[in-house]
Amino acid sequence: MKLKAKAKNGIVKAKVMMKHDMITYDQAKKKGVKPNFITYVTASVDGKIVYEVSTSQFLSKNPILKYKFRGEKGKKITMTWKDLLGNTKSSTKKIK
């Protein structure tokens, strides 16, 4: 997972690229494997959730998300996603 967050005038612009194959139900049926795609994404700063989204198979392979929130430089942002099979991945970066 690649995460960037920059603060300017009290607004933080964040961008994250999540590495995931995002296998839809149709693709899984053709390949003979289990479907697996990201279903839930959160971003938090100091334990407070600043971004939260439930997703489905509509996202592309290795999806990129951009969002804004109120924040300041120096704090740490943590992105976490969960997929259909229950796997989770997190990444933490300092806001620049």
Beta strands, then each sheet from edge to edge (+ up, - down):
strand 1: 2-8
strand 2: 11-17
strand 3: 38-45
strand 4: 48-54
strand 5: 64-70
strand 6: 76-83
strand 7: 88-94
sheet 1: 1+ 2- 5+
sheet 2: 4+ 3- 6+ 7-
end
